[in-house]
Amino acid sequence: MDTMSIEAAPDRSAACVAGARESVRSFLERVGPIADDAADTVVLVVSELVTNALRHGGGAYTLDMVAHPDSIEVAVHDHSSQTPRMRTPDLNGTGGFGWHMVNRLARSTAVIRHPSGGKTVSALLPR
């Protein structure tokens, strides 16, 4: 079983999200084989979860990935105990699309609040 873990210090910049996407692509190339469309889906979901951690979770996050024979497990840990929620998407720029998208693309999602604070948002994606 191949794994990857990235810890990012507080940084709300787009460069942080781009770095996470780059790391995911490298991980997926290393663990291959994975179909191009499945790899794009994993990258998209990680991008959304990391963006949410930066925007709503205090700015710092840890990304863990595990390659299973038929799936890729993604987990993003942040310092906020506020869980993602479904909301009506807003076309005026305040968001609301991401959590719907993650749930639609993933085989399953989970949110675990930690007693010491923070949470882990995970998604299991087809390979």
C-alpha positions as MATLAB code, in Angstrom:
seq = 'MDTMSIEAAPDRSAACVAGARESVRSFLERVGPIADDAADTVVLVVSELVTNALRHGGGAYTLDMVAHPDSIEVAVHDHSSQTPRMRTPDLNGTGGFGWHMVNRLARSTAVIRHPSGGKTVSALLPR';
ca = [
       0.000    0.000    0.000;
       1.475    3.357   -1.036;
       0.898    6.456    1.065;
       1.721   10.151    0.970;
       1.423   12.866    3.602;
       1.899   16.621    3.137;
       1.714   19.151    5.930;
       1.180   22.766    4.928;
       1.767   25.719    7.216;
      -0.767   28.546    7.304;
      -0.942   29.932    3.781;
      -4.134   30.958    2.047;
      -2.549   31.457   -1.362;
      -3.391   29.813   -4.644;
       0.229   28.620   -4.782;
      -0.503   26.352   -1.807;
      -3.396   24.713   -3.660;
      -1.309   24.401   -6.823;
       1.451   22.730   -4.801;
      -1.048   20.217   -3.411;
      -2.286   19.409   -6.931;
       1.304   18.932   -8.123;
       2.064   16.603   -5.201;
      -1.061   14.563   -5.922;
      -0.136   14.153   -9.590;
       3.361   12.979   -8.580;
       1.877   10.507   -6.108;
      -0.559    9.141   -8.706;
       2.242    8.716  -11.267;
       4.297    6.828   -8.686;
       1.501    4.442   -7.661;
       0.027    3.977  -11.172;
      -1.732    2.686  -13.096;
      -4.642    5.065  -12.897;
      -6.848    6.199  -15.759;
      -6.359    9.829  -16.849;
      -9.952   10.789  -16.044;
      -9.709    9.139  -12.610;
      -6.451   11.014  -11.922;
      -8.091   14.291  -12.936;
     -10.968   13.531  -10.554;
      -8.592   12.855   -7.644;
      -6.733   16.098   -8.342;
     -10.009   18.038   -8.543;
     -11.297   16.629   -5.244;
      -7.987   17.297   -3.469;
      -7.979   20.841   -4.850;
     -11.468   21.442   -3.467;
     -10.749   19.919   -0.052;
      -7.463   21.821    0.334;
      -9.104   25.065   -0.785;
     -11.826   24.559    1.824;
      -9.234   23.805    4.520;
      -7.392   27.006    3.647;
     -10.547   29.106    3.405;
     -12.580   27.710    6.284;
     -10.215   25.599    8.372;
      -7.671   28.030    9.717;
      -5.235   28.067    6.818;
      -3.070   25.069    7.741;
      -3.808   21.532    6.635;
      -2.376   18.059    6.324;
      -3.130   15.988    3.232;
      -2.875   12.206    3.439;
      -3.347    9.867    0.502;
      -3.467    6.094    0.346;
      -3.474    4.048   -2.859;
      -5.613    0.918   -2.579;
      -5.837   -1.643   -5.406;
      -9.104   -0.199   -6.755;
      -9.310    3.237   -5.122;
      -7.466    6.300   -3.871;
      -8.249    7.513   -0.371;
      -7.809   11.237    0.272;
      -7.944   12.834    3.732;
      -7.499   16.521    4.566;
      -7.068   17.491    8.212;
      -7.543   21.089    9.399;
      -7.963   23.004   12.657;
     -11.656   23.916   12.362;
     -14.356   21.736   13.903;
     -16.936   23.222   11.501;
     -17.986   20.474    9.107;
     -18.701   21.002    5.418;
     -22.365   21.330    4.611;
     -24.541   21.184    1.571;
     -25.805   24.622    0.683;
     -27.476   26.173   -2.290;
     -24.775   27.168   -4.783;
     -24.469   30.912   -5.269;
     -23.800   32.167   -8.777;
     -22.643   35.524   -7.350;
     -19.323   34.135   -6.149;
     -19.823   32.984   -2.565;
     -19.476   29.303   -3.441;
     -21.578   26.337   -2.437;
     -20.571   24.088   -5.325;
     -17.599   22.188   -3.896;
     -19.082   19.863   -1.292;
     -21.826   18.831   -3.757;
     -19.143   18.062   -6.334;
     -16.940   16.095   -3.924;
     -19.898   13.961   -2.837;
     -20.948   13.350   -6.439;
     -17.460   12.284   -7.578;
     -16.461   10.147   -4.595;
     -17.574    6.615   -3.822;
     -17.941    7.788   -0.251;
     -17.083   10.757    1.954;
     -16.666   11.118    5.691;
     -16.133   13.934    8.158;
     -14.609   13.143   11.534;
     -14.434   15.768   14.276;
     -11.492   15.297   16.623;
     -11.960   15.675   20.402;
      -8.761   17.714   20.578;
     -10.107   20.084   17.898;
     -10.202   20.148   14.157;
     -11.564   17.609   11.724;
     -10.657   15.245    8.919;
     -12.586   15.303    5.653;
     -12.006   12.203    3.540;
     -13.092   10.896    0.180;
     -12.681    7.498   -1.463;
     -12.275    7.793   -5.215;
     -12.196    5.139   -7.953;
      -8.865    4.350   -9.494;
];
